[in-house]
Each structure stands twice: as structure tokens, then as C-alpha cells.
Amino acid sequence: MSKVRGDTSPYMRRLKLRISGAAMAALTLATAFPALAQDRDLLRGEVPESAINDELLRRQGISDQSTGSTTRAAAPAPGSSTTDPSETSDDAAAGDSAQGTSEAQQSLFPAEPKASSEPFDEAPPAGHGPATSASQQRSKTAKNRIVPTKLKPAKKEASKELPEPSERSGKTSQDDATPKGIKPVGTVDSETDLTVDQRAQRAQPIEGLERPEDETPYAPLGLRLGSFNLYSTLEQGMRWTSNVNSSPKAQSALQSETTLRMRAESDWSRHSAAMEAYGVLREALDGPNIDDNEAGFNSELRLDITDEFRALASLNFQMRPEDASSPVIIEDAVSRPLRQTLAGSAGLEKDVGKFRFGVSGELVDNRYGDADLANGMTLSQKDRDSLLATATLRAGYEISPSLTPFVAIEMGRREYELEADAAGYRRSSDRTAARLGMQIDTGEKLRGEIAIGWLREKPDDPRLDEISTPTIDATVNWSPQRGTDVTLLGATSIETTNAPDQSGSVLYSGGVRIDRQIRANLTGNVLLGAAWRDYVGTNGHDLTLSAEAGFTWWMNRNVGISGRARHEQVESNLPGRDTKTDSVFLGVKLQR
């Protein structure tokens, strides 16, 4: 290398001294800057990944140059000054041992301190320049691919390398490239609950589903007709009776009995309606042929206008021969006259807080057919036809959700079709009644009402006695246990008559019916009844007792076998009214 001749003028010497001083000052500041930077809290922080990538790329370029020519990295280029740090690479200065100086004196960046095995005490704030921890990261991440071979001894002395990923956990993951003390940031959806809704699960095929057990496997399925469910029952069997005409002169008979019933129930979300029609046909197979057929229908309608305002209506019809125990006795009659009863009612109910108010009206029309006499003639019963119209006001107070006492006042008029009967009596009358009762509603366990009161009817004809009597009425449904239903019925009614000098009679009737589901396909029922008839104006009275037991055994949902046995007897202090009747029925029942 050729020598450079310097200028010996005083001006040039002063200029060289100034330049040398400035270079030494710059070198001193550059050497001390990294240490000062580590002491400033504001410069500590997480190194951005982009800065690490840029540094790695820069060092990769230096590594490629250094490994390409060892002679170029070992000596400076001709004509360059050995004292100028800007013309010397930090990596080349670190590997040149002939200069006799340390790595810290030959490079702008001092040697990195040894890495501590303890984690950082606190995470440095992000967004600042490179620090000693950042150089450790760069050293660990790229040590196998960017450090020249001759720099390895210096690297081992300068810092302690972190263990390899395989040595730390035995597997490679995203956390392997992350130094201790720095927690990686999770993905955007790492904290999102990705639990799948149960309703979005794949549905099983119908064949693989377990069908729930049918609690009523022998109940009728019915037929859908518009918004109604229609149920039908046909019963055909044989009936034997010991007293076919229910008279003191008993005659036995064997009859074929056919009963058809059809019931319709609404399937509405708010209102409700129910209708039932039935017919019973009896034909004598052995013994006297007595006309004992009957038919009728019952219907109910409930309209829930609002939650506290309701409308109720009902319509009932019954056509059958007059009961053999009727207080009206027709001499020399060979058959009982046909009786038709049509009853209809309508009412409104309103709830005001705990108060219950109601108003209703009812019409009951009774029609009697002609009676056949033994001499071949007929006796008209038109003077017994009547229409009863009543209006009832009712008020109650709910003392608890299950108990509501009430009071009801009834006023009405019984009007006969003929102004006077065959004997010349005007039997139309005015009717008044008052009742005090209790309504019970505990759900399916117990429901109904019981009332006591007083009933009075005063005929228009002063020759007839006034009918005045205490009353008791009840309709209670009780279910003591599952599959057992007990029904309690009670009623007080006034019966009219066309007998001379008699106003009529008062009938007290009651009964208990028990229905029991013995097995899923076997049901049984028991009925006990009693009635007491008091003749007004006389000391006559009748006592009627009845008992009935029956069963139905279902072979499948549509076919069953039914049977029942009944006993009824009438005891009276009037002559010619004592009767006793036994009957047995066995048949097949079909339902849909």
C-alpha cells in the first residue's frame, strides 16, 4: 500500500486535529449509546415482528457476503483508513483477532450480555427501538443460518443461547419462536364461544328414534273433521230384564239392545265446544214387546271473550218413554207416553278482582205424547205440556284460588200450553228460588260446586197448594288417585201433575258414580243412586234405590267386550207403586 503525503502547513495540521477529535467523540458516543438506551424505561418494550424480520434480512445479506469471500472479510479494501469505523463491518471486526482489540472496541454495537435464565420482571412497552432483549431474539431465531463459522466462538462467549424447541417441549409449535416472558397474542376468534346449538344438531332418522310410551293405548283415536275431533261408539248386545215394563206385575223379557253414541270435541286455542248425540234401540226377542227406545243430544259452548269475561251456552234434548216411577198414574194404560224435553241456557260471567258475577237464562220445554189404553183408545196428555223460563243472578267472592262462595237468586215462570187442564185447574205458576253455595276448583283433583237453598212455586189457581221446599244441588268430580274418578250428583226438582186437587211433587235425587281403570285395557264402574219423592198436599212418598256395576275389556283399541248388571226397586206408601227390577247386559263395543 502506498503512503499518502500529508500537508505540513499549520492550517492543515489544525484541520486534521479537529477532524480526529470529532471522530473520537463520535466513536465514544456510538459505543456508549446502547448501554444508555437499555437504562431508559421508555426504550424497553416488545420488539415488533416486522423489525425482527428486517434485521434478519439485513444480517442474512451480510452473512452471504462474509461467507462468499474470506479474504475480503479479513482485510480492509486498499486505500481505506484503518481508523475509520464507518468503513469497517461489525461482523468483520468481531472476527479479526490480528487487530489486538476486543469486539466492543471494533464494532459500533457492543457485545451482547449473557442471557439470564430468569424471565423478564416486567414486559417492556411495545413500539420502541431495538434493545438487548431484541438482539437475543434475533440471535436465537437465526443462529443456524446467518452467523459465519468463524464468529461462533465469539457468540458463545457473548451470550448464552436459549435451548432448542425440541429440548424445551419435545415438539414444534408456535410458542417455540417466542422467548420467555413474552406471551403471544391470540387470534381474533380465540375467545369466541363456538358451542353448536343443540337445535342445529343432525336429526336422527325416524326409524332410530325411541317412541314415547302411550299412556292411553286403548283410547279411541277419533276422526278429524275440520277443527273438531269426532269419536263414535257402537254397542251391540243382549239384555235380560225381570220386569220389562217396570210395573207391580213383573214380566221378564230378552231384548236386543243397540246403542250408538257420537261425540265431537273442539280443538280450538281459545274457546271450547262439545257435542254428543246418542240413540238406544231395543227389540224384544222373547217376552212382551215394549216400546222403550230413547234418543237425545247434549251440547256446550264456552267463549272466552277476554281473560275476565266469558259467555256460556248449552242445548240439551231427550226423547224417551216416561219413567215408570212417574207420579202421574194413567189407569188402564198399556204403554207409557213418550216424553220430550228440550232445554237451553245462555249466560255471561264477569270477574272483577276477586269478585265473580254472572247472569244466565234458561228455557225448559216438556212435551208428552198420547197414552194408549187397554180398550184401544188414546188419552191426550196435552194439558201437561209446559214451558219453564227462569233468570238467575249470581255473585261470588274468591277467598282462595280453590274456594269461591257464592249466592244465587232465581226468578221464573212456568206456563202451561192450556190455560186450564181437563179438570179445570189453572196450573201455570210463578217461581222463585235462592241458593247459597261453594264452588271448588283444585284442578284435576277436585272440581265442582255444592249449593243449598229454598225453592217456591205458587200456582195461579188458588185451589192448588203452594209448593215450597228446601233444596240441595251438587255436581262434584273427585279423583283420589290416578285412574279413579268419583262423581257426586245431587238435584232438587219440582214435578208437575194433572191429578185433581194436587199441585205436584218434589223429587230429591242423588247418586255416586265410581270409574276405575283396573288395567290399561280393563275399566270398571259402579253406580249407586237414591231418590225421594214427596207428594205435596198429601202424606204420600216414594223411595227409589238403584245400584249398577259394569266393565269393559278392550281386546284392542277398537274392539271390546262390555257387560253390566243393574238392580232397582221402588218402595211407596201409596198402593200399586212397589216395583223391583233386575237386568243384565252383555255385548260387544266398537269405537273409533
C-alpha positions in Angstrom: 0.0 0.0 0.0 1.4 3.4 -1.0 1.9 6.1 1.6 -0.1 9.4 1.4 1.9 12.5 1.7 0.4 14.9 4.2 0.4 18.6 4.2 2.7 20.2 6.8 1.1 23.6 6.8 -0.2 24.9 10.2 -3.7 25.2 8.9 -3.8 21.6 7.7 -2.4 20.3 10.9 -5.2 22.2 12.9 -7.8 20.8 10.5 -6.6 17.2 10.9 -6.6 17.6 14.7 -10.2 18.9 14.6 -11.3 16.0 12.4 -9.6 13.4 14.6 -11.2 14.9 17.7 -14.7 14.8 16.1 -14.2 11.2 15.0 -13.1 10.2 18.5 -16.1 11.9 20.1 -18.5 10.2 17.6 -16.9 6.9 18.3 -17.3 7.4 22.1 -21.0 8.3 21.8 -21.7 5.4 19.5 -20.1 3.0 21.9 -22.0 4.3 25.0 -25.4 4.7 23.3 -26.6 1.0 23.5 -25.9 0.9 27.3 -27.7 4.2 27.8 -30.6 3.0 25.7 -31.0 0.0 28.0 -31.3 2.2 31.0 -34.2 4.2 29.7 -37.6 2.8 30.5 -39.2 4.3 27.5 -37.0 2.3 25.2 -37.9 -1.0 26.7 -40.7 -2.9 25.0 -41.8 -5.7 22.8 -39.9 -5.7 19.5 -42.3 -5.7 16.5 -42.1 -8.7 14.3 -41.6 -6.5 11.3 -38.4 -5.0 12.9 -37.1 -8.5 13.6 -37.7 -9.6 10.0 -36.0 -6.6 8.6 -32.9 -7.2 10.9 -32.8 -10.8 9.9 -32.9 -10.0 6.2 -30.2 -7.4 6.7 -28.0 -9.8 8.6 -28.6 -12.6 6.0 -27.2 -10.3 3.4 -24.1 -9.7 5.5 -23.7 -13.4 6.1 -23.9 -14.2 2.4 -21.2 -11.6 1.7 -18.9 -12.8 4.5 -19.2 -16.5 3.5 -18.6 -15.7 -0.1 -15.0 -14.3 0.3 -13.0 -14.9 3.5 -10.1 -12.7 2.2 -12.5 -9.8 1.7 -13.8 -10.1 5.2 -10.3 -10.5 6.7 -8.7 -7.2 5.4 -9.9 -3.8 4.5 -10.0 -2.6 1.0 -6.9 -0.9 -0.4 -6.8 2.8 0.1 -9.1 2.8 3.1 -8.2 4.1 6.5 -7.9 1.6 9.4 -9.1 4.1 11.8 -12.4 4.9 10.1 -15.2 2.9 11.8 -17.8 3.7 9.1 -15.8 1.6 6.5 -15.5 -1.5 8.7 -18.3 -4.1 9.3 -19.2 -5.0 12.8 -19.1 -8.7 11.9 -15.7 -8.4 10.2 -14.3 -6.5 13.2 -15.6 -9.2 15.6 -13.8 -12.0 13.7 -10.3 -10.2 13.1 -8.2 -11.3 16.0 -5.0 -9.7 14.5 -6.1 -6.1 15.4 -5.4 -6.8 19.1 -8.6 -5.2 20.2 -11.9 -6.5 21.7 -15.2 -6.9 19.9 -16.6 -4.0 21.7 -13.9 -1.7 20.5 -14.1 -2.7 16.8 -17.9 -2.6 16.4 -20.5 0.1 16.7 -22.6 -2.3 18.8 -21.1 -3.8 22.0 -21.1 -7.5 22.8 -24.4 -8.8 24.0 -24.6 -9.7 27.7 -25.2 -13.3 28.6 -28.9 -14.2 28.6 -30.4 -14.8 32.1 -32.3 -17.9 32.9 -34.9 -15.9 34.8 -37.8 -14.4 32.9 -38.2 -10.7 32.5 -39.5 -9.0 35.5 -41.9 -6.9 33.5 -43.0 -6.8 29.9 -41.4 -3.7 28.2 -43.8 -1.4 26.4 -44.2 -2.1 22.7 -43.4 0.3 19.9 -39.8 1.3 20.8 -36.4 0.6 19.1 -34.2 -2.4 19.4 -32.8 -3.4 22.8 -30.6 -6.1 24.2 -33.6 -8.5 24.5 -34.3 -7.9 20.9 -30.8 -8.9 19.9 -31.2 -12.0 22.0 -34.3 -12.9 20.0 -32.6 -12.3 16.7 -29.6 -14.4 17.8 -31.8 -17.3 18.9 -34.0 -17.3 15.9 -31.3 -17.1 13.2 -28.2 -18.6 14.8 -28.2 -21.7 12.5 -28.4 -19.8 9.2 -26.9 -16.3 9.4 -23.8 -16.5 11.7 -20.5 -17.2 9.9 -18.4 -20.1 11.1 -15.6 -18.0 12.4 -18.0 -15.9 14.6 -19.3 -18.9 16.6 -16.7 -18.7 19.4 -17.4 -15.0 19.9 -21.2 -15.7 20.0 -20.8 -18.4 22.7 -18.7 -16.1 24.8 -21.1 -13.1 24.3 -24.4 -14.7 25.2 -26.0 -17.9 26.4 -28.2 -19.5 23.8 -31.7 -20.5 24.6 -32.5 -24.2 24.4 -33.8 -25.6 21.2 -37.5 -26.1 20.8 -37.2 -29.8 20.8 -35.3 -29.6 24.1 -37.9 -27.5 25.7 -41.1 -29.3 24.9 -40.3 -32.1 22.6 -42.5 -30.7 19.8 -42.5 -27.8 17.5 -45.3 -25.2 17.9 -45.9 -21.5 17.5 -44.6 -20.9 21.0 -41.1 -22.3 20.2 -40.1 -19.0 18.5 -41.3 -16.9 21.4 -38.8 -16.1 24.2 -39.7 -16.4 27.8 -41.7 -13.6 29.3 -43.4 -12.6 26.1 -46.9 -14.0 25.6 -48.2 -14.4 22.1 -51.4 -12.6 21.1 -54.4 -14.8 20.4 -56.3 -14.9 17.2 -59.5 -12.9 16.7 -61.9 -15.8 17.3 -59.8 -17.4 20.1 -62.2 -16.1 22.8 -65.4 -16.7 20.8 -67.7 -19.4 22.1 -68.2 -21.8 19.2 -70.6 -24.1 21.0 -73.0 -25.5 18.5 -76.7 -25.0 19.3 -78.4 -28.3 20.2 -81.2 -27.5 17.7 -78.6 -27.4 14.9 -77.5 -31.0 15.6 -78.2 -33.6 12.9 -81.6 -35.1 13.5 -81.8 -38.9 13.8 -84.0 -40.8 11.3 -87.5 -41.7 12.4 -86.6 -45.4 12.4 -83.9 -44.8 15.1 -86.0 -42.7 17.5 -87.5 -44.3 20.6 -91.2 -43.7 20.6 -92.7 -42.5 23.9 -94.9 -44.8 25.7 -98.6 -44.3 25.0 -100.4 -43.7 28.4 -103.8 -44.5 26.8 -103.1 -47.3 24.4 -106.8 -48.3 24.2 -108.4 -44.8 23.9 -110.2 -44.0 20.7 -108.2 -42.2 18.1 -111.2 -40.3 16.6 -111.6 -38.7 13.3 -110.5 -35.2 12.4 -113.4 -33.2 11.0 -112.4 -29.5 10.4 -111.5 -28.1 13.8 -113.3 -30.9 15.7 -112.3 -34.4 16.8 -115.1 -36.9 16.2 -115.5 -40.0 18.3 -118.0 -42.8 17.8 -119.1 -45.9 19.8 -121.3 -48.7 18.7 -122.5 -51.2 21.3 -124.5 -54.3 20.4 -125.6 -57.0 22.9 -128.3 -58.9 24.6 -130.3 -57.6 27.7 -132.4 -59.6 30.0 -134.7 -58.0 32.4 -137.0 -59.4 35.1 -139.6 -56.5 34.8 -139.7 -55.2 31.3 -142.5 -52.6 31.9 -141.4 -51.7 35.5 -144.8 -52.4 37.0 -146.0 -54.3 40.0 -147.0 -57.2 37.7 -143.4 -58.0 36.6 -142.8 -59.7 33.2 -139.4 -60.9 32.1 -138.0 -60.4 28.6 -135.0 -60.9 26.5 -134.1 -57.9 24.3 -131.6 -57.0 21.6 -130.1 -53.6 22.6 -128.1 -51.4 20.2 -126.6 -48.1 21.4 -124.9 -45.6 19.1 -123.0 -42.6 20.5 -121.2 -39.9 18.7 -119.2 -37.2 20.4 -117.4 -34.2 18.9 -114.9 -32.0 20.8 -113.4 -28.8 19.5 -109.6 -28.3 19.1 -109.5 -24.5 19.5 -106.8 -22.5 21.1 -109.1 -20.1 23.0 -112.8 -21.2 23.0 -114.3 -24.7 23.5 -117.3 -26.6 22.4 -118.5 -30.2 22.9 -121.5 -32.1 21.4 -122.8 -35.6 22.0 -125.7 -37.5 20.3 -126.9 -40.9 21.2 -129.7 -43.4 20.4 -130.8 -46.6 22.0 -132.9 -49.2 20.2 -134.4 -52.2 22.0 -136.2 -55.0 20.3 -137.9 -58.0 22.2 -136.5 -61.4 21.3 -138.5 -63.2 24.0 -141.4 -61.8 26.1 -143.6 -58.7 25.6 -142.6 -56.1 23.1 -142.4 -52.8 25.0 -141.5 -49.6 23.3 -138.5 -48.5 25.3 -136.4 -46.6 22.7 -134.7 -43.4 23.5 -132.5 -40.7 21.8 -131.1 -37.3 22.6 -128.1 -34.9 22.4 -126.2 -32.6 24.6 -124.0 -29.6 23.7 -122.0 -27.0 25.4 -120.2 -23.8 24.2 -117.8 -21.6 26.0 -116.5 -18.3 24.6 -113.6 -16.6 26.3 -114.3 -13.1 25.1 -111.5 -11.7 27.4 -109.5 -13.1 30.2 -112.2 -12.0 32.7 -115.3 -12.1 30.5 -116.9 -15.3 29.3 -120.1 -16.4 27.5 -121.6 -19.8 28.2 -124.4 -21.7 26.3 -125.9 -25.2 26.3 -128.6 -27.0 24.5 -130.0 -30.5 25.5 -132.7 -32.7 24.1 -134.1 -36.0 25.4 -136.8 -38.2 24.0 -137.8 -41.4 25.8 -140.9 -43.0 27.4 -142.0 -41.5 30.7 -140.4 -43.1 33.7 -142.4 -46.0 35.2 -142.0 -44.3 38.6 -143.6 -41.1 37.4 -146.0 -39.5 39.9 -148.7 -39.4 37.2 -150.5 -42.7 37.0 -152.7 -43.4 34.0 -155.3 -46.0 34.6 -155.7 -48.9 32.0 -152.6 -47.7 30.1 -150.8 -50.4 28.1 -147.8 -48.2 27.3 -146.1 -45.2 28.8 -146.5 -41.9 26.9 -143.5 -40.5 25.1 -141.8 -37.6 26.8 -139.7 -35.0 25.0 -137.6 -32.4 26.9 -135.7 -29.6 25.3 -133.6 -27.3 27.5 -131.4 -24.4 26.5 -129.4 -21.9 28.5 -127.2 -18.9 27.9 -125.2 -16.7 30.3 -122.4 -14.3 30.9 -119.7 -14.3 33.5 -117.5 -11.4 34.6 -114.6 -11.3 37.0 -113.8 -8.1 38.8 -110.8 -8.6 41.0 -111.8 -11.4 43.4 -115.5 -10.9 42.8 -117.4 -13.2 40.4 -120.6 -12.1 38.8 -122.9 -14.0 36.4 -126.3 -13.7 34.8 -128.0 -16.5 32.9 -131.3 -17.5 31.4 -132.8 -21.0 30.9 -135.8 -22.4 29.0 -137.1 -25.9 29.6 -139.9 -27.2 27.4 -141.7 -30.5 28.3 -144.0 -32.3 25.8 -146.0 -35.5 26.5 -147.4 -37.9 23.9 -150.7 -39.7 24.0 -151.2 -42.8 26.1 -152.6 -46.0 24.7 -155.4 -47.5 26.7 -156.4 -51.1 27.1 -159.7 -50.5 25.3 -157.9 -49.4 22.2 -158.4 -45.7 22.7 -155.8 -43.0 23.4 -155.6 -40.4 26.2 -154.3 -37.0 25.3 -151.6 -35.6 27.6 -151.6 -32.1 26.1 -152.7 -30.5 29.3 -149.3 -31.5 30.8 -147.2 -29.6 28.2 -145.4 -26.7 29.8 -142.6 -24.2 29.3 -140.4 -23.1 32.2 -138.4 -19.8 31.8 -136.0 -18.7 34.5 -133.4 -16.0 35.0 -130.6 -16.2 37.6 -128.3 -13.6 39.1 -125.2 -14.9 40.8 -122.4 -13.3 42.7 -119.3 -14.8 44.4 -116.1 -13.9 46.1 -112.8 -15.8 45.7 -111.4 -16.4 49.2 -108.7 -18.6 47.8 -107.8 -20.0 44.3 -109.7 -23.2 45.1 -112.7 -21.9 47.1 -115.3 -19.4 45.9 -118.5 -19.0 47.9 -121.5 -17.6 46.0 -125.1 -16.6 46.3 -127.7 -17.0 43.5 -131.2 -15.7 43.1 -133.6 -17.2 40.6 -136.9 -15.9 39.3 -139.1 -17.5 36.6 -142.5 -18.6 35.3 -144.0 -21.9 34.4 -146.5 -21.5 31.6 -148.8 -24.4 30.5 -149.9 -24.6 26.9 -153.6 -24.9 28.0 -154.9 -22.3 30.3 -156.8 -25.0 32.3 -156.4 -28.8 32.3 -159.1 -31.4 31.8 -160.3 -30.9 35.4 -160.5 -27.1 35.1 -157.4 -26.2 37.1 -155.1 -23.3 36.1 -151.7 -24.8 36.7 -149.4 -22.0 35.5 -147.3 -20.7 38.3 -144.6 -18.2 39.4 -141.2 -19.5 40.5 -138.6 -18.0 42.9 -135.5 -19.6 44.5 -132.4 -18.6 46.5 -129.3 -20.6 46.9 -126.0 -20.3 48.9 -123.2 -22.4 47.7 -119.5 -23.1 47.4 -117.5 -23.5 44.2 -114.5 -25.8 44.4 -111.6 -25.9 41.9 -108.3 -27.5 42.8 -107.5 -28.6 39.3 -107.9 -32.3 38.2 -108.1 -33.5 41.8 -111.4 -31.9 42.9 -113.8 -29.7 41.0 -117.5 -28.8 41.2 -120.0 -26.9 43.4 -122.4 -27.6 46.2 -125.4 -25.3 47.0 -128.3 -25.3 49.4 -131.4 -23.1 49.3 -135.1 -22.7 49.0 -137.5 -23.2 46.1 -141.0 -22.0 45.8 -143.7 -22.3 43.1 -147.2 -20.7 43.5 -149.9 -21.9 41.1 -152.3 -19.3 39.6 -155.3 -21.4 40.8 -156.0 -20.7 44.5 -157.4 -24.2 44.9 -153.9 -25.7 44.4 -151.4 -25.7 47.3 -148.1 -23.7 47.0 -145.0 -25.8 46.5 -142.3 -24.7 48.9 -139.3 -26.8 49.8 -135.6 -26.6 50.8 -133.2 -27.6 48.0 -129.8 -29.2 47.7 -127.8 -29.4 44.4 -124.3 -30.7 43.8 -122.0 -31.6 41.0 -118.6 -32.6 42.2 -115.8 -34.5 40.3 -113.1 -36.1 42.6 -110.1 -38.0 41.6 -108.5 -39.6 44.7 -105.8 -41.3 42.7 -104.7 -41.7 39.1 -107.2 -43.9 37.1 -110.0 -43.4 39.6 -112.8 -40.8 39.1 -115.6 -40.3 41.6 -118.7 -38.2 40.5 -121.2 -36.9 43.1 -124.6 -35.7 41.7 -127.5 -34.1 43.6 -130.6 -32.3 42.4 -133.9 -31.0 43.7 -136.7 -30.5 41.2 -140.5 -29.9 41.1 -142.6 -32.4 39.2 -146.0 -31.3 37.8 -149.1 -33.4 37.6 -152.7 -33.3 36.2 -154.2 -35.2 39.1 -157.2 -33.3 40.6 -156.6 -31.4 43.8 -152.8 -32.0 43.6 -150.2 -29.4 42.8 -147.4 -31.8 42.1 -144.4 -33.3 44.0 -140.9 -32.6 45.0 -138.1 -35.0 43.9 -134.8 -35.2 45.7 -132.3 -37.3 43.8 -128.6 -38.1 44.3 -126.0 -40.6 43.2 -122.4 -41.6 43.3 -120.5 -43.0 40.3 -117.1 -44.5 40.5 -115.0 -45.2 37.4 -111.8 -47.2 37.8 -109.2 -48.2 35.3 -108.2 -51.6 36.6 -105.7 -52.2 33.8 -104.8 -50.5 30.6 -107.5 -52.5 28.7 -109.9 -53.1 31.6 -112.2 -50.5 33.1 -114.9 -50.9 35.7 -117.7 -48.7 37.1 -120.1 -48.7 40.0 -123.2 -46.5 40.3 -125.3 -46.0 43.5 -128.4 -43.9 43.4 -131.3 -42.9 45.6 -134.4 -40.7 45.1 -137.1 -39.5 47.5 -140.4 -38.2 46.1 -142.7 -36.1 48.4 -146.3 -35.6 47.2 -147.4 -32.0 48.0 -150.7 -31.8 49.9 -150.7 -35.5 51.0 -148.6 -37.8 53.1 -147.6 -39.9 50.1 -143.9 -40.6 49.3 -141.7 -42.9 47.2 -138.2 -44.2 47.8 -136.2 -45.4 44.9 -132.9 -47.2 45.3 -130.7 -48.4 42.5 -127.3 -50.0 42.0 -125.3 -50.8 38.9 -121.9 -52.4 38.2 -120.3 -52.7 34.8 -117.0 -53.4 33.0 -115.4 -53.0 29.6 -112.5 -55.2 28.4 -110.7 -54.0 25.3 -109.1 -56.6 23.1 -107.5 -53.8 21.0 -108.0 -50.1 20.5 -111.2 -50.6 18.5 -113.0 -53.8 19.8 -114.0 -54.6 23.3 -116.5 -56.6 25.4 -118.8 -54.9 27.8 -121.2 -56.0 30.5 -123.3 -54.6 33.3 -125.8 -55.6 35.9 -128.5 -53.4 37.5 -130.9 -53.6 40.3 -133.7 -51.0 41.0 -136.6 -51.1 43.4 -139.3 -48.6 44.4 -141.0 -48.6 47.8 -144.0 -46.4 48.3 -146.8 -45.9 50.9 -149.2 -45.5 48.1 -151.0 -48.6 46.7 -149.8 -50.2 43.5 -146.4 -48.5 43.3 -143.9 -51.0 44.7 -141.7 -52.5 42.0 -138.5 -54.4 41.6 -136.4 -54.8 38.5 -133.2 -56.7 37.7 -131.4 -56.6 34.4 -128.2 -58.0 32.9 -126.4 -56.9 29.7 -123.5 -58.5 27.7 -122.3 -57.2 24.4 -119.6 -56.1 22.0 -118.4 -52.5 21.8 -116.8 -50.9 18.8 -115.1 -47.5 19.0 -113.3 -45.2 16.6 
